[in-house]
Amino acid sequence: MGLDDRDALATLRAAFDPEAGSGELIHRFYTRWFAVDGEVRDLFPPDLSRQRTVFAEAMTWLFGELIAQRADEPVAFLAQLGRDHRKYGVTQRHYDSMQDALLTTLRSHLIDRWDDRLADATHQAVTLIVGIMRGAADAEKGPPFVDGSVVEHIRATRDVSVIRLQLDEPLHFHAGQYVTVQVPQWPRRWRFLSPSIPADRSGAIEFHVRSVAGGMVSTAIVGETKPGDRWRLSNPLGAMHVDRGGGDVLMVAGGTGLAPLRSIIMNLTQWGQNPRVHLFFGARYPCDLYDLKTLWQVASTNPWLSVTPVSEYSTNPPWAADYPDVEPPRGLHVRQVGTLPEVVTRYGSWSDRQILVCGGPAMVAATTAALVAKGADPRRIQHDPLAS
């Protein structure tokens, strides 16, 4: 039965599920893969804990989609994964060793349940997964990454930096997409970042980065980046966008989740007429609303844009005086106090809007749930993958 055998696919899904204790299987897979192909180990960071978790979650989701007989999203995901993995230096030979290691590991891990049906489903599923990634990578002819130099580092708040780079060649992306970035302080550790300006023909690009407690890469970027540092950027990912013919727009940005929405807004300014866009930009303290001056400048010359600042606290902490004043000139909506889900839903259901939500996973999940509970259509809500 192969890929039509839902019971066998359910067994494979359970084997990868982190909540079911897949740690041993994942560890054995990587150990076997590195043993049979010594070059592969050098493609990964020294600490594999995050890599193992992401792999387990991705495989659990993929097998769930196969059980449900859904093909479009898994094929698109795997194809993009194959294209993206080119940046690591993955070759066709690495796919061969990966496939062999995965099949062997699954067979030994599931030996007490191994029969012809499970063997057939495992072989077909692994062959499909690896085959789509391999084919997409082989079909991609452009370079897998672009390098560039840091030209400016602005410490906008205690936790947020604005990093501007000049790329060796332009990176082509749509406003709202994101890339993975490798910085010199942490080779082989790639972090997701969203450009805060649209693609530039000269190769200029800007990122907003928040230092996250326990985040080694983000902490290094905010604390150590200096002009002249060489960064490496992957090809773009993601599909968040505004349909200019799809009606008015609600945008909700938490912290540096502003970056992709800012890029979309700046891209919209090239047209004289646009759908109405209402942006809620939220942070913990008023001083954390680091880009209000830019938003005020854009809104002052583009009447289709409204901006409402939101802060959880009404006053600033003492350390705010050490960083630039973020208060914009008069002209923006009065700053609201509360969490983003609370404030946004005070204004109604937004059920007639295209909705884009960007920020930390907890904020995105809470805002999305609040909007849906208020009457918004979940099919019209866009956000990037929450694990990213």
ROTORVO-853803 format. One record per atom (N, C-alpha, C): residue in one letter; x, y, z. Coordinates in steps of 0.1 Angstrom, whole numbers, padded with zeros to 4 digits, always signed. Layout:
BEGIN
AXYZ;...
END
This chain:
BEGIN
M+0008-0012+0000;M+0000+0000+0000;M+0008+0013+0000;G+0020+0012+0006;G+0029+0023+0006;G+0024+0036+0012;L+0023+0047+0004;L+0019+0060+0009;L+0004+0060+0011;D-0004+0050+0008;D-0018+0049+0010;D-0021+0042+0024;D-0010+0036+0030;D-0012+0029+0042;D-0011+0039+0054;R-0023+0043+0058;R-0023+0054+0069;R-0019+0048+0082;D-0021+0035+0085;D-0016+0030+0098;D-0001+0030+0098;A+0005+0026+0087;A+0020+0026+0087;A+0025+0040+0088;L+0019+0050+0081;L+0023+0064+0082;L+0021+0069+0096;A+0011+0065+0103;A+0009+0069+0116;A+0020+0064+0126;T+0024+0052+0123;T+0036+0047+0131;T+0048+0055+0129;L+0051+0059+0116;L+0062+0067+0113;L+0061+0081+0120;R+0049+0087+0119;R+0047+0100+0125;R+0050+0099+0140;A+0044+0089+0147;A+0046+0088+0161;A+0061+0086+0164;A+0069+0080+0156;A+0083+0078+0158;A+0091+0091+0158;F+0086+0100+0150;F+0093+0113+0150;F+0087+0124+0159;D+0076+0121+0165;D+0069+0131+0173;D+0077+0135+0186;P+0082+0147+0187;P+0089+0150+0200;P+0081+0148+0212;E+0068+0150+0212;E+0060+0148+0224;E+0058+0133+0227;A+0062+0125+0218;A+0061+0110+0221;A+0075+0105+0224;G+0085+0113+0226;G+0098+0109+0229;G+0107+0104+0218;S+0108+0113+0208;S+0116+0108+0196;S+0131+0112+0197;G+0135+0116+0209;G+0149+0121+0210;G+0159+0110+0206;E+0157+0098+0211;E+0166+0087+0208;E+0167+0084+0193;L+0156+0084+0186;L+0156+0081+0171;L+0163+0092+0164;I+0161+0105+0167;I+0167+0116+0161;I+0182+0115+0163;H+0186+0113+0176;H+0200+0112+0179;H+0207+0101+0171;R+0201+0089+0170;R+0207+0078+0163;R+0208+0081+0148;F+0198+0088+0143;F+0199+0091+0128;F+0211+0100+0125;Y+0213+0111+0133;Y+0224+0120+0130;Y+0237+0113+0133;T+0238+0105+0143;T+0250+0097+0146;T+0254+0088+0135;R+0244+0081+0129;R+0246+0072+0118;R+0250+0080+0106;W+0243+0091+0103;W+0246+0098+0091;W+0260+0104+0091;F+0264+0109+0103;F+0278+0115+0104;F+0289+0104+0103;A+0285+0092+0108;A+0295+0081+0107;A+0297+0076+0093;V+0287+0076+0085;V+0289+0071+0071;V+0293+0082+0061;D+0291+0094+0065;D+0295+0105+0056;D+0302+0116+0065;G+0315+0116+0067;G+0322+0125+0076;G+0321+0139+0072;E+0319+0142+0059;E+0318+0156+0055;E+0305+0163+0060;V+0295+0155+0062;V+0282+0161+0066;V+0283+0169+0080;R+0291+0163+0089;R+0291+0169+0102;R+0296+0184+0102;D+0305+0187+0092;D+0310+0200+0091;D+0300+0211+0086;L+0289+0206+0081;L+0278+0215+0076;L+0269+0220+0087;F+0270+0214+0099;F+0261+0217+0110;F+0269+0224+0121;P+0262+0232+0129;P+0268+0239+0141;P+0272+0228+0151;P+0282+0232+0160;P+0286+0223+0170;P+0275+0217+0179;D+0266+0226+0183;D+0254+0222+0191;D+0243+0218+0182;L+0239+0206+0183;L+0228+0201+0174;L+0214+0201+0180;S+0213+0206+0192;S+0200+0204+0199;S+0189+0211+0192;R+0191+0223+0187;R+0180+0230+0180;R+0177+0223+0166;Q+0188+0219+0160;Q+0186+0212+0147;Q+0178+0199+0148;R+0181+0191+0159;R+0173+0179+0161;R+0159+0182+0163;T+0156+0192+0171;T+0142+0196+0174;T+0134+0200+0162;V+0141+0208+0154;V+0134+0213+0141;V+0132+0202+0132;F+0142+0193+0131;F+0140+0181+0122;F+0128+0172+0126;A+0128+0170+0139;A+0117+0161+0145;A+0103+0168+0142;E+0102+0181+0145;E+0089+0188+0142;E+0085+0188+0128;A+0095+0190+0119;A+0092+0190+0105;A+0087+0176+0100;M+0094+0166+0104;M+0090+0152+0100;M+0077+0148+0105;T+0074+0152+0118;T+0061+0150+0124;T+0050+0156+0115;W+0052+0169+0112;W+0042+0176+0103;W+0041+0170+0090;L+0052+0166+0083;L+0051+0160+0070;L+0043+0147+0070;F+0046+0138+0080;F+0038+0126+0080;F+0024+0128+0083;G+0021+0138+0091;G+0007+0142+0094;G+0000+0146+0081;E+0007+0153+0072;E+0001+0157+0059;E+0000+0145+0050;L+0009+0136+0050;L+0008+0124+0042;L-0004+0116+0047;I-0006+0115+0060;I-0018+0107+0065;I-0031+0113+0060;A-0031+0127+0060;A-0043+0134+0055;A-0044+0134+0040;Q-0035+0129+0033;Q-0035+0128+0019;Q-0034+0142+0013;R-0027+0151+0019;R-0025+0165+0014;R-0011+0166+0008;A-0010+0171-0004;A+0002+0171-0011;A+0008+0185-0014;D+0000+0195-0016;D+0005+0208-0021;D+0015+0214-0011;E+0011+0216+0001;E+0020+0222+0011;E+0032+0214+0014;P+0031+0201+0016;P+0044+0193+0018;P+0054+0194+0006;V+0049+0193-0006;V+0057+0194-0018;V+0064+0208-0018;A+0056+0218-0016;A+0062+0232-0017;A+0072+0234-0006;F+0069+0229+0006;F+0078+0230+0018;F+0091+0223+0015;L+0090+0210+0010;L+0102+0202+0008;L+0111+0208-0004;A+0104+0213-0014;A+0111+0220-0025;A+0119+0232-0020;Q+0112+0240-0012;Q+0119+0252-0007;Q+0131+0248+0003;L+0128+0237+0010;L+0139+0232+0019;L+0151+0228+0011;G+0149+0221+0000;G+0160+0217-0008;G+0167+0228-0014;R+0160+0238-0019;R+0167+0250-0024;R+0175+0257-0014;D+0169+0258-0002;D+0175+0266+0009;D+0187+0259+0014;H+0187+0246+0014;H+0199+0238+0019;H+0211+0239+0011;R+0210+0245-0001;R+0222+0247-0009;R+0232+0257-0002;K+0227+0266+0006;K+0235+0275+0013;K+0245+0268+0023;Y+0241+0256+0027;Y+0250+0249+0037;Y+0261+0242+0029;G+0260+0241+0016;G+0270+0233+0008;G+0265+0219+0006;V+0252+0216+0008;V+0247+0202+0006;V+0248+0198-0009;T+0254+0186-0011;T+0255+0181-0025;T+0246+0169-0027;Q+0245+0165-0039;Q+0237+0153-0043;Q+0242+0141-0035;R+0255+0140-0033;R+0260+0128-0025;R+0255+0128-0011;H+0254+0140-0005;H+0249+0141+0009;H+0234+0136+0010;Y+0226+0138-0001;Y+0213+0133-0001;Y+0213+0118-0001;D+0222+0112-0008;D+0223+0097-0009;D+0226+0091+0005;S+0236+0097+0012;S+0239+0092+0025;S+0228+0095+0036;M+0221+0107+0034;M+0210+0110+0043;M+0199+0099+0041;Q+0196+0096+0029;Q+0185+0086+0027;Q+0188+0073+0033;D+0200+0068+0030;D+0205+0055+0036;D+0204+0055+0051;A+0209+0066+0057;A+0210+0067+0072;A+0196+0067+0078;L+0187+0074+0071;L+0173+0076+0077;L+0166+0062+0076;L+0167+0056+0064;L+0160+0043+0062;L+0166+0032+0072;T+0179+0032+0074;T+0185+0022+0083;T+0181+0025+0097;T+0181+0038+0101;T+0178+0041+0115;T+0163+0038+0118;L+0154+0041+0109;L+0140+0038+0111;L+0138+0023+0112;R+0144+0015+0104;R+0143+0000+0104;R+0147-0005+0117;S+0159-0001+0122;S+0164-0006+0135;S+0156-0001+0147;H+0151+0011+0146;H+0143+0017+0157;H+0129+0011+0158;L+0124+0007+0147;L+0110+0001+0147;L+0111-0014+0144;I+0121-0021+0148;I+0124-0035+0144;I+0113-0044+0150;D+0107-0040+0162;D+0097-0049+0168;D+0083-0048+0160;R+0082-0038+0152;R+0069-0036+0144;R+0072-0037+0129;W+0084-0040+0125;W+0088-0040+0111;W+0082-0051+0103;D+0075-0048+0093;D+0069-0058+0084;D+0069-0053+0070;D+0064-0060+0060;D+0065-0056+0047;D+0057-0043+0044;R+0046-0041+0051;R+0038-0029+0049;R+0045-0017+0054;L+0051-0018+0066;L+0058-0007+0072;L+0071-0004+0064;A+0077-0014+0059;A+0089-0012+0051;A+0086-0005+0038;D+0075-0009+0032;D+0071-0003+0019;D+0068+0012+0021;A+0060+0015+0032;A+0056+0029+0035;A+0068+0037+0038;T+0077+0032+0046;T+0089+0039+0050;T+0098+0042+0038;H+0100+0032+0029;H+0109+0034+0018;H+0103+0045+0008;Q+0089+0044+0006;Q+0083+0053-0003;Q+0083+0067+0002;A+0081+0069+0015;A+0080+0082+0022;A+0094+0089+0022;V+0104+0081+0026;V+0117+0087+0026;V+0122+0090+0012;T+0120+0081+0003;T+0124+0084-0011;T+0117+0096-0016;L+0104+0098-0013;L+0097+0110-0017;L+0103+0123-0011;I+0105+0122+0002;I+0110+0134+0009;I+0123+0138+0004;V+0133+0129+0003;V+0146+0132-0002;V+0146+0135-0017;G+0138+0129-0024;G+0137+0131-0039;G+0132+0145-0042;I+0122+0150-0035;I+0117+0164-0038;I+0128+0174-0034;M+0134+0172-0023;M+0145+0182-0019;M+0157+0181-0029;R+0161+0169-0033;R+0172+0168-0042;R+0168+0174-0055;G+0156+0171-0061;G+0153+0176-0073;G+0152+0191-0074;A+0146+0197-0063;A+0145+0212-0063;A+0159+0219-0062;A+0168+0213-0054;A+0181+0218-0053;A+0188+0217-0066;D+0187+0206-0073;D+0194+0204-0086;D+0188+0214-0096;A+0175+0217-0096;A+0169+0226-0106;A+0173+0240-0104;E+0177+0244-0092;E+0180+0258-0089;E+0194+0261-0095;K+0195+0271-0103;K+0208+0274-0110;K+0215+0287-0104;G+0207+0295-0097;G+0213+0307-0091;G+0222+0304-0079;P+0229+0314-0074;P+0238+0312-0063;P+0229+0310-0050;P+0234+0302-0041;P+0226+0298-0029;P+0226+0309-0018;F+0235+0319-0019;F+0236+0329-0009;F+0242+0341-0015;V+0241+0352-0008;V+0248+0365-0012;V+0255+0370+0001;D+0267+0375-0001;D+0275+0381+0010;D+0274+0396+0009;G+0277+0402+0021;G+0277+0417+0021;G+0284+0422+0034;S+0287+0435+0034;S+0294+0441+0045;S+0285+0450+0053;V+0286+0450+0066;V+0279+0459+0075;V+0285+0473+0073;V+0276+0483+0070;V+0280+0496+0068;V+0276+0505+0080;E+0266+0501+0088;E+0261+0509+0099;E+0254+0501+0109;H+0257+0504+0122;H+0250+0497+0133;H+0245+0508+0142;I+0231+0508+0143;I+0225+0518+0151;I+0218+0511+0163;R+0222+0515+0175;R+0216+0509+0187;R+0203+0517+0190;A+0192+0512+0186;A+0180+0519+0187;A+0174+0519+0201;T+0175+0508+0208;T+0170+0507+0222;T+0180+0498+0229;R+0177+0495+0241;R+0186+0486+0249;R+0187+0472+0243;D+0176+0468+0236;D+0176+0454+0231;D+0175+0453+0216;V+0174+0465+0209;V+0171+0465+0194;V+0182+0472+0187;S+0187+0466+0176;S+0197+0473+0168;S+0192+0473+0153;V+0195+0484+0146;V+0192+0485+0132;V+0206+0483+0125;I+0206+0472+0117;I+0219+0469+0110;I+0217+0471+0095;R+0226+0479+0089;R+0225+0482+0075;R+0237+0476+0068;L+0235+0470+0056;L+0245+0463+0049;L+0245+0468+0034;Q+0257+0466+0028;Q+0258+0467+0014;Q+0262+0454+0008;L+0253+0448+0001;L+0256+0434-0004;L+0265+0435-0017;D+0272+0424-0019;D+0281+0423-0030;D+0273+0424-0043;E+0261+0419-0043;E+0252+0419-0054;E+0238+0420-0049;P+0229+0426-0056;P+0215+0427-0051;P+0209+0414-0048;L+0200+0414-0037;L+0193+0402-0034;L+0178+0405-0038;H+0173+0396-0046;H+0159+0398-0051;H+0149+0391-0042;F+0140+0399-0036;F+0130+0393-0027;F+0118+0402-0028;H+0106+0397-0024;H+0094+0404-0023;H+0093+0410-0009;A+0088+0423-0008;A+0086+0429+0005;A+0077+0420+0013;G+0081+0417+0025;G+0074+0408+0034;G+0081+0394+0036;Q+0090+0391+0027;Q+0097+0378+0028;Q+0108+0379+0039;Y+0114+0368+0042;Y+0125+0368+0052;Y+0136+0359+0046;V+0148+0361+0052;V+0160+0353+0048;V+0166+0347+0060;T+0176+0338+0058;T+0184+0333+0069;T+0197+0340+0068;V+0203+0343+0079;V+0216+0351+0080;V+0226+0344+0088;Q+0238+0344+0083;Q+0250+0339+0091;Q+0259+0350+0093;V+0263+0352+0106;V+0272+0363+0110;V+0285+0357+0114;P+0296+0365+0114;P+0310+0360+0117;P+0311+0355+0131;Q+0304+0360+0140;Q+0305+0356+0154;Q+0301+0342+0157;W+0291+0337+0148;W+0286+0323+0150;W+0285+0316+0136;P+0296+0312+0131;P+0296+0305+0118;P+0287+0292+0119;R+0280+0289+0108;R+0271+0278+0106;R+0258+0278+0115;R+0256+0290+0122;R+0243+0291+0129;R+0235+0302+0121;W+0225+0298+0115;W+0217+0307+0106;W+0205+0311+0114;R+0202+0324+0113;R+0191+0330+0120;R+0181+0337+0110;F+0168+0335+0113;F+0158+0342+0104;F+0157+0356+0107;L+0158+0365+0097;L+0156+0379+0098;L+0148+0384+0086;S+0140+0394+0088;S+0132+0400+0077;S+0138+0414+0073;P+0141+0416+0061;P+0145+0429+0056;P+0134+0439+0060;S+0138+0451+0064;S+0129+0462+0068;S+0127+0472+0057;I+0133+0470+0045;I+0131+0478+0034;I+0129+0469+0022;P+0123+0474+0011;P+0121+0466-0001;P+0135+0463-0007;A+0135+0453-0017;A+0147+0450-0024;A+0152+0462-0031;D+0165+0464-0030;D+0172+0476-0036;D+0182+0472-0047;R+0181+0479-0058;R+0189+0475-0069;R+0204+0476-0067;S+0208+0485-0058;S+0222+0487-0055;S+0227+0477-0045;G+0219+0469-0039;G+0223+0459-0029;G+0223+0464-0015;A+0216+0476-0012;A+0215+0480+0002;A+0204+0472+0008;I+0206+0469+0021;I+0195+0461+0029;I+0196+0465+0043;E+0185+0464+0050;E+0185+0467+0065;E+0177+0457+0072;F+0182+0454+0085;F+0175+0445+0094;F+0173+0451+0107;H+0162+0448+0114;H+0160+0452+0128;H+0161+0439+0136;V+0170+0439+0146;V+0173+0427+0154;V+0172+0430+0168;R+0164+0421+0175;R+0162+0422+0189;R+0170+0412+0196;S+0177+0416+0206;S+0185+0406+0214;S+0175+0398+0223;V+0176+0385+0222;V+0167+0376+0229;V+0174+0369+0240;A+0169+0369+0252;A+0176+0362+0263;A+0179+0348+0260;G+0191+0344+0260;G+0195+0330+0257;G+0198+0328+0242;G+0195+0338+0234;G+0197+0337+0220;G+0211+0341+0216;M+0220+0332+0213;M+0234+0335+0211;M+0236+0344+0199;V+0229+0341+0188;V+0232+0348+0176;V+0226+0363+0177;S+0214+0364+0182;S+0208+0377+0183;S+0216+0386+0193;T+0221+0380+0204;T+0228+0387+0214;T+0242+0392+0208;A+0248+0383+0200;A+0260+0387+0193;A+0258+0398+0183;I+0247+0398+0175;I+0245+0408+0165;I+0243+0422+0172;V+0234+0422+0183;V+0232+0435+0189;V+0244+0440+0197;G+0251+0431+0203;G+0262+0435+0212;G+0275+0437+0205;E+0278+0430+0194;E+0291+0430+0188;E+0293+0434+0174;T+0282+0436+0166;T+0283+0439+0152;T+0290+0453+0150;K+0299+0453+0140;K+0306+0466+0137;K+0307+0467+0122;P+0308+0479+0117;P+0310+0481+0103;P+0322+0473+0098;G+0320+0467+0086;G+0331+0459+0080;G+0328+0444+0082;D+0320+0440+0092;D+0317+0426+0094;D+0310+0421+0081;R+0314+0408+0078;R+0309+0402+0066;R+0297+0392+0070;W+0286+0395+0064;W+0274+0386+0066;W+0271+0378+0054;R+0265+0367+0056;R+0260+0358+0045;R+0245+0357+0046;L+0238+0359+0035;L+0223+0359+0034;L+0219+0348+0025;S+0209+0340+0029;S+0203+0330+0020;S+0193+0336+0010;N+0188+0328+0001;N+0177+0333-0007;N+0165+0334+0001;P+0155+0342-0004;P+0144+0346+0005;P+0134+0334+0006;L+0126+0335+0017;L+0116+0326+0020;L+0103+0333+0024;G+0092+0327+0024;G+0080+0333+0029;G+0071+0339+0018;A+0058+0341+0021;A+0049+0346+0011;A+0040+0356+0016;M+0043+0363+0028;M+0034+0373+0033;M+0034+0385+0024;H+0022+0390+0021;H+0020+0401+0012;H+0007+0408+0014;V+0006+0419+0007;V-0007+0426+0006;V-0012+0425-0008;D-0024+0421-0010;D-0031+0421-0023;D-0038+0435-0025;R-0032+0443-0034;R-0037+0456-0035;R-0052+0457-0040;G-0056+0446-0046;G-0070+0445-0050;G-0079+0437-0040;G-0074+0434-0029;G-0081+0425-0019;G-0087+0432-0008;G-0089+0445-0008;G-0095+0452+0002;G-0085+0458+0012;D-0091+0465+0022;D-0083+0472+0032;D-0075+0462+0041;V-0065+0468+0048;V-0055+0460+0055;V-0054+0463+0069;L-0053+0453+0078;L-0049+0455+0092;L-0035+0448+0093;M-0026+0456+0099;M-0012+0451+0102;M-0010+0452+0117;V-0005+0441+0123;V-0002+0441+0138;V+0013+0437+0139;A+0021+0446+0145;A+0035+0443+0146;A+0039+0444+0161;G+0046+0434+0166;G+0051+0434+0179;G+0067+0435+0179;G+0072+0446+0184;G+0087+0447+0184;G+0093+0448+0170;T+0103+0440+0168;T+0110+0439+0155;T+0102+0432+0145;G+0090+0426+0149;G+0081+0421+0139;G+0076+0432+0130;L+0079+0445+0133;L+0076+0456+0124;L+0084+0455+0111;A+0096+0449+0111;A+0104+0449+0099;A+0097+0445+0086;P+0091+0433+0085;P+0086+0429+0072;P+0073+0438+0068;L+0066+0442+0078;L+0054+0451+0075;L+0059+0465+0071;R+0069+0470+0077;R+0075+0482+0072;R+0080+0481+0058;S+0086+0470+0054;S+0090+0468+0041;S+0079+0468+0031;I+0068+0461+0035;I+0056+0461+0026;I+0050+0475+0025;I+0049+0483+0036;I+0044+0496+0036;I+0052+0505+0026;M+0066+0504+0028;M+0074+0512+0019;M+0073+0508+0005;N+0071+0495+0002;N+0068+0491-0012;N+0055+0497-0017;L+0045+0498-0009;L+0032+0503-0013;L+0033+0518-0017;T+0043+0525-0011;T+0044+0540-0014;T+0047+0543-0029;Q+0051+0533-0036;Q+0054+0536-0050;Q+0041+0538-0059;W+0030+0534-0053;W+0017+0537-0060;W+0009+0548-0053;G+0002+0556-0061;G-0005+0567-0056;G-0018+0563-0049;Q-0024+0552-0053;Q-0036+0547-0046;Q-0033+0533-0041;N-0038+0531-0028;N-0036+0518-0022;N-0049+0516-0013;P-0051+0503-0009;P-0061+0500+0001;P-0057+0507+0014;R-0066+0510+0022;R-0063+0516+0035;R-0055+0506+0044;V-0045+0511+0050;V-0037+0502+0059;V-0037+0508+0073;H-0041+0500+0083;H-0040+0505+0097;H-0030+0496+0104;L-0019+0502+0108;L-0008+0495+0115;L-0008+0497+0130;F-0009+0487+0138;F-0007+0487+0152;F+0007+0483+0155;F+0015+0492+0161;F+0029+0488+0164;F+0031+0488+0179;G+0033+0476+0185;G+0034+0475+0199;G+0047+0471+0205;A+0049+0474+0217;A+0061+0470+0225;A+0058+0471+0240;R+0068+0467+0248;R+0065+0467+0262;R+0065+0481+0268;Y+0075+0489+0265;Y+0075+0503+0270;Y+0074+0513+0259;P+0070+0525+0261;P+0070+0535+0250;P+0083+0536+0243;C+0094+0535+0251;C+0108+0537+0245;C+0111+0526+0235;D+0104+0515+0236;D+0107+0503+0227;D+0101+0505+0213;L+0093+0515+0211;L+0087+0518+0198;L+0097+0526+0190;Y+0107+0519+0186;Y+0119+0525+0181;Y+0118+0532+0167;D+0108+0529+0159;D+0108+0534+0146;D+0096+0543+0143;L+0091+0549+0154;L+0079+0558+0152;L+0082+0570+0143;K+0094+0575+0143;K+0097+0587+0135;K+0096+0583+0120;T+0101+0572+0116;T+0100+0568+0102;T+0085+0565+0098;L+0078+0559+0107;L+0064+0556+0104;L+0056+0569+0103;W+0059+0579+0111;W+0053+0592+0110;W+0056+0598+0097;Q+0068+0598+0093;Q+0072+0604+0080;Q+0064+0597+0068;V+0063+0584+0069;V+0056+0577+0058;V+0041+0581+0058;A+0035+0580+0070;A+0021+0583+0071;A+0018+0597+0068;S+0027+0607+0070;S+0024+0621+0068;S+0023+0624+0053;T+0028+0615+0044;T+0028+0618+0030;T+0019+0607+0023;N+0014+0598+0030;N+0006+0587+0024;N-0007+0585+0032;P-0018+0592+0028;P-0030+0593+0036;P-0037+0579+0037;W-0033+0569+0030;W-0039+0556+0031;W-0034+0548+0044;L-0023+0554+0050;L-0017+0547+0061;L-0020+0554+0074;S-0025+0546+0084;S-0027+0550+0098;S-0019+0542+0107;V-0013+0548+0117;V-0004+0541+0126;V-0008+0544+0141;T-0011+0533+0148;T-0014+0534+0162;T-0003+0528+0171;P+0004+0536+0178;P+0014+0530+0187;P+0008+0524+0199;V+0013+0513+0205;V+0008+0506+0216;V+0019+0502+0225;S+0018+0504+0238;S+0027+0499+0248;S+0020+0493+0260;E+0026+0483+0265;E+0020+0476+0276;E+0020+0484+0289;Y+0031+0493+0290;Y+0032+0502+0302;Y+0031+0516+0297;S+0026+0525+0305;S+0024+0538+0301;S+0037+0547+0303;T+0046+0543+0311;T+0058+0551+0313;T+0071+0543+0310;N+0082+0550+0309;N+0094+0543+0305;N+0102+0540+0318;P+0111+0530+0317;P+0120+0526+0328;P+0131+0536+0328;P+0139+0537+0339;P+0150+0547+0340;P+0161+0546+0329;W+0163+0534+0324;W+0174+0532+0314;W+0170+0538+0301;A+0158+0541+0298;A+0154+0546+0285;A+0161+0559+0282;A+0166+0567+0292;A+0173+0579+0289;A+0186+0577+0282;D+0191+0565+0282;D+0204+0562+0276;D+0203+0560+0261;Y+0191+0560+0256;Y+0189+0557+0241;Y+0181+0568+0235;P+0181+0568+0221;P+0174+0579+0214;P+0159+0580+0218;D+0155+0593+0218;D+0140+0595+0221;D+0132+0591+0209;V+0122+0582+0211;V+0115+0577+0200;V+0101+0584+0198;E+0098+0594+0206;E+0086+0601+0204;E+0086+0608+0190;P+0075+0606+0182;P+0074+0612+0169;P+0068+0626+0170;P+0069+0634+0160;P+0062+0647+0160;P+0047+0644+0161;R+0039+0654+0163;R+0024+0652+0164;R+0019+0647+0150;G+0010+0639+0150;G+0004+0634+0138;G+0000+0620+0138;L+0006+0612+0146;L+0002+0598+0147;L-0010+0597+0156;H-0017+0585+0156;H-0027+0583+0166;H-0021+0583+0180;V-0029+0587+0190;V-0025+0587+0204;V-0021+0573+0208;R-0010+0572+0215;R-0005+0559+0219;R-0015+0552+0229;Q-0018+0540+0226;Q-0027+0532+0235;Q-0019+0523+0244;V-0025+0520+0256;V-0018+0512+0266;V-0025+0499+0267;G-0018+0488+0267;G-0023+0475+0268;G-0015+0465+0259;T-0019+0453+0259;T-0013+0443+0250;T-0019+0445+0236;L-0012+0440+0226;L-0017+0442+0213;L-0030+0435+0210;P-0032+0422+0215;P-0045+0416+0213;P-0056+0424+0219;E-0054+0429+0231;E-0065+0437+0237;E-0068+0450+0230;V-0057+0457+0226;V-0060+0470+0220;V-0066+0469+0206;V-0060+0459+0198;V-0065+0458+0184;V-0080+0454+0184;T-0084+0445+0193;T-0098+0440+0192;T-0107+0450+0199;R-0102+0461+0205;R-0111+0471+0210;R-0117+0479+0198;Y-0111+0478+0187;Y-0115+0486+0176;Y-0125+0478+0167;G-0128+0466+0171;G-0138+0458+0163;G-0133+0445+0159;S-0140+0439+0149;S-0136+0425+0145;S-0126+0425+0134;W-0125+0436+0126;W-0116+0437+0115;W-0119+0426+0105;S-0132+0421+0104;S-0136+0410+0096;S-0135+0413+0081;D-0135+0426+0078;D-0135+0430+0064;D-0121+0432+0058;R-0110+0429+0067;R-0097+0433+0063;R-0088+0421+0059;Q-0078+0424+0051;Q-0066+0415+0050;Q-0058+0417+0063;I-0054+0407+0069;I-0047+0408+0082;I-0033+0402+0082;L-0023+0410+0086;L-0009+0405+0086;L-0005+0407+0101;V+0000+0397+0107;V+0005+0397+0121;V+0019+0393+0122;C+0028+0401+0128;C+0042+0398+0129;C+0048+0401+0143;G+0056+0392+0148;G+0062+0393+0161;G+0066+0380+0166;G+0068+0380+0180;G+0071+0367+0186;G+0060+0357+0185;P+0063+0344+0186;P+0053+0334+0184;P+0041+0335+0194;A+0044+0338+0207;A+0033+0340+0216;A+0024+0351+0213;M+0029+0363+0209;M+0021+0374+0205;M+0013+0371+0193;V+0019+0365+0183;V+0012+0362+0170;V+0000+0352+0173;A+0003+0342+0181;A-0008+0332+0184;A-0019+0339+0192;A-0016+0348+0202;A-0026+0354+0210;A-0034+0364+0202;T-0027+0372+0193;T-0034+0382+0185;T-0043+0375+0175;T-0038+0364+0169;T-0046+0357+0159;T-0059+0351+0166;A-0057+0345+0177;A-0068+0339+0184;A-0078+0350+0188;A-0074+0361+0193;A-0083+0372+0197;A-0091+0377+0185;L-0084+0379+0174;L-0091+0384+0162;L-0101+0374+0157;V-0098+0361+0157;V-0107+0351+0152;V-0119+0350+0162;A-0117+0351+0175;A-0128+0351+0185;A-0137+0363+0183;K-0131+0374+0178;K-0139+0386+0176;K-0147+0386+0162;G-0143+0377+0153;G-0151+0375+0141;G-0143+0376+0128;A-0129+0378+0130;A-0121+0378+0118;A-0120+0364+0111;D-0119+0364+0098;D-0118+0352+0090;D-0104+0347+0091;P-0102+0335+0097;P-0088+0330+0098;P-0081+0328+0085;R-0089+0326+0074;R-0083+0324+0061;R-0077+0337+0056;R-0080+0348+0062;R-0075+0361+0057;R-0064+0366+0066;I-0059+0358+0075;I-0048+0362+0085;I-0035+0355+0080;Q-0025+0364+0078;Q-0012+0359+0074;Q-0002+0361+0085;H+0007+0352+0087;H+0018+0353+0095;H+0029+0343+0091;D+0041+0346+0094;D+0052+0337+0091;D+0051+0324+0100;P+0058+0313+0097;P+0058+0301+0106;P+0062+0305+0120;L+0054+0301+0130;L+0056+0305+0143;L+0069+0300+0149;A+0075+0289+0144;A+0087+0284+0149;A+0099+0292+0144;S+0097+0301+0133;S+0108+0308+0128;S+0111+0320+0136;
END
